[in-house]
Amino acid sequence: MVAWASPRTEITSARSADVRAEWIVPASVAARAVIFYVHGGWTMRLHNRERRMVARLCQAATVPALAVDYRLAPEHPFPAALEDCVSAYRWLVSDGTGPQHIVVVGSSAGGNLVIAMLMSLRDAGDPLPAATVCVSPIVDLAGTGKSFNSDRDPIVTREFALSMARHYAGTHDLHSPLLSPLYGDLRGLPPMRILVGGDEILLSDATRLRDALREADVQVTLDVWPRMWHGWHAFLPYLPEAREAVDGIGTFVRERMNS
């Protein structure tokens, strides 16, 4: 059943293990690879603006994506969403996609889930994907970063971000590594590219994550986009910086698959 489509991309509903998901498939597929995509929000489903962004990413990378439709908080708090991501990844691998052909991408809360998923898979002995991309990841649910107090981000406030974090965390300690990966062991994770807007409250989360990954000997690059706000990359097709960011991620995916 087609959930949403464009002339260059088809999106269909899927079922990965017991987790709902969507296949996002561009008209032209040029590589044996899959983008494993985890959306943001924790309490919100994948919406059309983000869906269009993933469609554009698939077109730029010329590979399909499996977008995970994880269970939502507060009805399903931590670790429900994380468990769904782990289950969907394992299903993708068991269905025949080699980990070396998977690039995991997550945005905002999705970036949080991606890193927690990789830590969980590593600790369980599962094979890890070829690379990771995190756009504006929130990795410290306690909100201790300097930029969390900034008022330059027109999209997300400190109060909103912390309320969403608490909805997801439930009664669990916000400093738990699988809730706040910044406080966890990041050793052994695959190469990661991080993108963040220069004006968003999660800027310090991104810079501190970069530093922690370097300390853990994980290959990492950080791209800070001047004057951009939280979620700027999803403002397609209206914002040139959104197109540049998404196309750049597509190039990264192609390069990792060819390396």
LINZI-V975821 format. One record per pair of residues at least 12 apart in sequence whose C-alpha atoms are under 8 Angstrom apart, sorted by sequence separation. I is the first residue (numbers start at 1). J is the second residue. D is the distance in whole Angstrom. If there is no record, write none. Layout:
BEGIN
i = [I/I]
j = [J/J]
d = [D/D]
END
This chain:
BEGIN
i = [1/11/12/194/210/233/10/11/71/233/10/11/70/9/10/70/143/207/9/10/68/194/206/9/10/37/68/8/9/8/143/68/114/142/141/111/35/46/111/45/110/111/141/45/104/111/112/103/108/111/112/182/186/187/192/194/196/198/45/102/103/104/105/106/107/108/110/111/112/182/186/191/192/193/194/195/196/197/198/199/35/37/39/44/85/99/100/101/102/103/104/105/106/107/108/109/111/188/190/191/192/193/194/195/196/197/198/199/200/202/26/34/35/36/37/38/39/43/85/99/100/101/102/103/104/105/106/107/108/109/187/188/189/190/191/192/193/194/195/196/197/198/199/200/201/24/25/33/34/35/36/37/38/39/42/43/99/100/103/105/107/108/182/186/187/188/193/195/197/198/199/200/24/28/31/32/33/34/35/36/37/38/42/43/82/86/99/106/185/187/197/198/199/26/27/30/31/34/36/81/85/142/186/196/197/25/26/29/30/141/142/197/24/28/29/82/86/140/141/196/28/29/82/86/140/197/26/26/25/26/141/142/25/42/140/141/24/25/139/140/23/24/139/140/23/24/138/139/140/23/24/139/140/158/22/23/156/157/21/22/156/9/21/22/153/21/22/38/152/153/20/21/152/153/19/20/21/152/9/19/20/150/151/8/19/150/149/36/147/148/147/148/147/147/148/145/147/132/134/136/146/119/131/132/133/134/135/136/145/130/131/132/133/134/135/136/145/116/128/129/130/131/132/133/134/135/136/116/128/133/34/116/33/138/19/116/137/140/36/38/40/115/119/122/136/139/34/35/36/37/38/39/40/41/42/112/119/122/136/138/139/19/33/34/35/36/37/38/39/40/41/42/112/137/138/18/19/32/33/34/35/36/37/38/39/40/41/112/137/17/33/35/39/40/119/136/139/16/17/39/40/118/16/38/38/17/155/156/16/38/154/155/16/38/153/154/155/153/77/78/79/77/78/76/77/78/74/77/73/74/78/136/73/136/74/78/133/43/42/41/108/43/43/131/42/130/130/103/101/100/53/53/52/53/53/50/52/49/49/60/61/49/60/61/62/57/61/56/57/60/61/56/59/60/57/58/61/62/53/57/61/33/31]
j = [13/23/24/206/222/245/23/24/84/246/24/25/84/24/25/85/158/222/25/26/84/210/222/26/27/54/85/26/27/27/162/88/134/162/162/133/58/69/134/69/134/135/165/70/129/136/137/129/134/137/138/208/212/213/218/220/222/224/72/129/130/131/132/133/134/135/137/138/139/209/213/218/219/220/221/222/223/224/225/226/63/65/67/72/113/127/128/129/130/131/132/133/134/135/136/137/139/216/218/219/220/221/222/223/224/225/226/227/228/230/55/63/64/65/66/67/68/72/114/128/129/130/131/132/133/134/135/136/137/138/216/217/218/219/220/221/222/223/224/225/226/227/228/229/230/54/55/63/64/65/66/67/68/69/72/73/129/130/133/135/137/138/212/216/217/218/223/225/227/228/229/230/55/59/62/63/64/65/66/67/68/69/73/74/113/117/130/137/216/218/228/229/230/58/59/62/63/66/68/113/117/174/218/228/229/58/59/62/63/174/175/230/58/62/63/116/120/174/175/230/63/64/117/121/175/232/62/63/63/64/179/180/64/81/179/180/64/65/179/180/64/65/180/181/65/66/180/181/182/66/67/182/183/201/66/67/200/201/66/67/201/55/67/68/199/68/69/85/199/200/68/69/200/201/68/69/70/201/59/69/70/200/201/59/70/201/201/89/200/201/201/202/202/203/204/202/204/190/192/194/204/178/190/191/192/193/194/195/204/190/191/192/193/194/195/196/205/177/189/190/191/192/193/194/195/196/197/178/190/195/97/179/97/202/84/181/202/205/102/104/106/181/185/188/202/205/101/102/103/104/105/106/107/108/109/179/186/189/203/205/206/87/101/102/103/104/105/106/107/108/109/110/180/205/206/87/88/101/102/103/104/105/106/107/108/109/110/181/206/87/103/105/109/110/189/206/209/87/88/110/111/189/88/110/111/91/229/230/91/113/229/230/92/114/229/230/231/230/167/168/169/168/169/168/169/170/167/170/167/168/172/230/168/231/170/179/249/164/164/164/231/167/168/256/168/256/257/253/257/257/233/234/234/235/236/234/236/234/235/246/247/236/247/249/250/246/250/246/247/250/251/247/250/251/249/250/253/254/246/250/254/257/257]
d = [6/6/7/7/7/6/8/4/7/6/6/6/6/7/5/7/8/8/6/6/8/8/8/4/8/8/7/6/6/5/7/7/8/7/7/8/8/7/5/7/8/7/6/8/7/7/6/6/8/4/6/8/8/8/8/8/8/6/8/5/6/6/6/6/6/6/7/7/6/6/6/6/6/6/6/6/6/6/5/7/7/7/7/7/7/6/8/7/6/5/5/5/5/5/5/6/8/8/7/5/5/5/5/5/5/5/5/5/7/8/7/6/6/6/6/6/7/5/8/6/6/6/7/6/6/6/6/6/4/6/5/8/6/7/6/7/6/6/6/6/6/5/6/5/8/8/8/6/5/4/5/5/6/8/6/5/5/5/8/8/6/6/7/6/7/7/8/7/7/6/5/5/6/7/7/7/7/5/6/6/6/8/6/7/6/6/6/8/8/7/4/7/8/6/8/5/6/7/8/8/7/6/8/8/5/7/5/5/7/6/7/6/7/6/5/7/8/8/7/8/8/7/6/7/7/7/7/7/7/6/7/8/4/8/8/6/6/7/8/5/7/5/5/7/6/6/8/5/6/5/7/5/8/7/6/6/8/7/7/5/7/6/5/7/5/4/7/8/6/5/7/5/7/6/7/5/8/8/8/7/7/8/8/8/7/6/7/8/7/5/5/6/6/6/7/8/5/7/7/7/6/8/5/6/6/6/6/6/5/6/5/5/5/5/5/5/6/8/8/7/7/6/6/6/6/6/7/5/7/8/8/7/8/6/6/6/7/7/7/8/7/7/8/8/6/6/6/6/6/6/6/6/5/7/6/8/7/8/7/6/8/7/4/5/5/5/5/5/6/5/6/8/7/7/8/8/6/6/6/7/6/6/6/7/8/4/7/7/7/7/8/7/7/4/7/7/7/8/6/5/7/7/5/5/7/6/7/7/6/7/7/6/7/7/5/8/8/7/7/6/8/5/5/8/6/7/5/6/6/6/8/7/5/8/7/8/8/7/7/8/8/8/7/7/6/7/8/7/7/8/8/5/8/8/7/6/7/6/7/8/8/8/5/8/8/6/4/7/6/5/6/8/8/7/7/7/6/8/7/6/6/7/8]
END
